[in-house]
Amino acid sequence: MAFSLYGRWYTWRQRWAVIFKAYWRYVPNRWYLLVGLIAQILLWFFAYQMFRAVGGDLFLAHYNVDFGIDSIGDSRRAFNVPLLGAAVFLLNWLLVILAVGRAHFHFLAHACGLATLLAQVLAALALMSLYLINFIA
């Protein structure tokens, strides 16, 4: 039984090594992964700076032009934006990993990579608007 479990684990490890090697061999995936990770690090850094600057005060989480302030809460809500960006990043990365070796892998890799970068840019814009709401306005 122990040899059977080891054999299954070894074949599972070999299969995933081949998948990750094929993922890494496609050069645009490296760039999407690198830029996405750097963007995620920056988003978390700026959210932490906003959290630290607000401190224990009230945090304005949403502002509507027609109605004014819609949502007030704890300053930990600043971390919701990079958390959502990280969820999109991980979901798209997992989708590309699972699509390695399929017919339209290159198209799916570009589509998911660009969707991830778009989500990171939109998250950065959301953090900038939170900054404007809390500190400038």
N, C-alpha and C positions, 0 to 999 in steps of 0.2 A: 504494500500500500504506500509506503514512504517513497519508493522508487516511482510509482505512478504519479504521486503528487509532485515530485521533483521534475519528472518528465513533462508534466503539464505546465508547470511554472517555467521551465526552460524554453519550451516551444512558444509560450505566451510572450516571454521576454524577447525571444528572437523575432517574432512577428512585429512587436512594437518597435524594436530597433530598426527593422527594415522600413517601417512606416515613417519614423522620425528622420531616418536618413533620406528618404525620398522627399519629405517635406523640406528639409534643410538644403537639399541639393538644388531646389528651385530658388534662384537668387532673389526674385521679388519678395518671396516670403521672409527672407532675412531682413529686408528693408522695412517691410510692414511691421514685423515683430520688433525691430529696434526702435523705430519711430513711435510705435504704440507704447512700448515700455517707457520711453523717455517722456512721452506726453502724460502717461499715467503718473509717473514720479512727480512731474511738475504740478499736475492737478492735486495730488495729495499734499504736496508741499504748500501750495497756495491755500488750500482748504484749511490746513493746520494753522497757517499764519492768520487767516481770517478768524478761526476759532480762538486763537490765542489773543488776538486784538480785541475781540468782542468780550471775552471773559465770561463773567456770570450775568452780564446784562441781557436784555431781551434782544433776540435776533429776528430781524424782519426777513421772512422767508419768501414772501411774494408781494408784489406791488402791481396793481391794476390801474391803468390810466383813468378809467371811468369811475372806479369805486375807491381808489386809494389802497391802503394796506389791507391785504386779504388774509395773510397768515403771519402770525407771530409765534415764536417758539424758542426753544433752547438753542444755544450756539452750536450744538452738536449736529444740527441739521445742515450745516455747511458741508458735512462729509457725505451727504446723500448724493451729491452731484458726482464726485469721483467714484463713488461706489457703483452708481449706475453705469458710468463709463467703463469701469472694470468688468462689470457683468457683460456688457456688450463685447468687450475685448475678449473675454474668456469664451463666450458663446461662439463668436466667429472663429476663434482659434481652434476650438474643438470641432466645429463644423468642417474646417479645412483639413484638420488632421484625419477626420473620419472619411473624407473624400479623396484621400491620396490613392492613386491608382485607378480612379474612375475615369470615365470618358472625358468629362469636361472639367478636369481638375484645375487646369490653368485659369480658365474663366472664373471658376468658383473662388480660386485663391485671390484673384484680383478683385472680384466683387466683395468678398468678405473683408479683405484688407482695406479697400477704400471705404467700405461702410464703417469699419472700425476707426479709421482716421477721421471720417466725418463725425462720428459720435464723439471723438475726443475734442474736435474743434467746437462742436456744439456745447460740450460740457465746459470748455474753457470760456465760451461766451456766457453761459449760465453763471459761472463763477464770477465773471466780470460784472454781470448785472447785479448779483448779490452784493458785490463789493460796492457798487454805485448806490444801491438802495441803503446799505447800512452805514456807509462812511461819508459819502459825498452829499447825498440828498438830505 
